């Protein structure tokens, strides 16, 4: 599973994601929107220094933080 499939793979997942592109510093920031009691929270996911780095991250395998041991 790639980062794209994990964060943007379905319409439901895509609808809670927010991507900001800053044209001055040329950075891309990805947030996930969490809804609470009449409030909206943005959870920071990642920040990239270029569009190319963002595209590379989208194609990379998703890392959920679990350790995988090889035999």
N, C-alpha and C positions, 0 to 999 in steps of 0.2 A: 504494500500500500504506500503510495507516495503522499507527500504533504498536500498536494492538490486534492487527491481523493479524500483524505482525512478531513480537511477544512472546507473544501468547496465541492465535494463530490455529489451532493444531492441538493435539490432546491431548498430543503429545510436547513441544511448546514450553511449553504451559501447566504441565506437570508439573515443569519446572525453574525456574519463576518463584515468587517469594515477595513478598507485599504486606503491609506492616505499617501499621496505623493506630494512631496515638497519640491517645488520647481526651483527654488533658490539653492537649496543644498543638495538637490537631486537624490534625496533619500526616499525610501518606501517603508512605511510602517504598517504592520498588520495587527488588528485588534479583533477580539471576539466580544460581542455584546451580550451581557447578562442582564436580565430584567428582574427587578425586585419590586417591593411595594411602592408603586408609583415612581420608581427611580430606575435609571438606566446606568449600568456600570460597564466600563470597557476594560477588558482584561488584555494586557499587552501580550502579544504572541512573539513577534520578531521585528527587527529593524534591519534594513539593508541599505548599503551605500550607493547602489545603482540598480537599474532595472534588470540588468543582466544577472546580478547576484540574486535578485528576487525570483527570476525565472529559473535559475539553477536550483534554488531552494524548493520551488514548486515541484520540480521533477525528481528531487532527491527522496529516498525512502523515509517514511515517517518514523521517528524515534520516540517511543513512548517512555523511555527511561528505564525499561526493564533490561536486565543483563541476560544475554544469551550465551550459554557455554557450548563450546564445540567439543565433540567426543574425539 
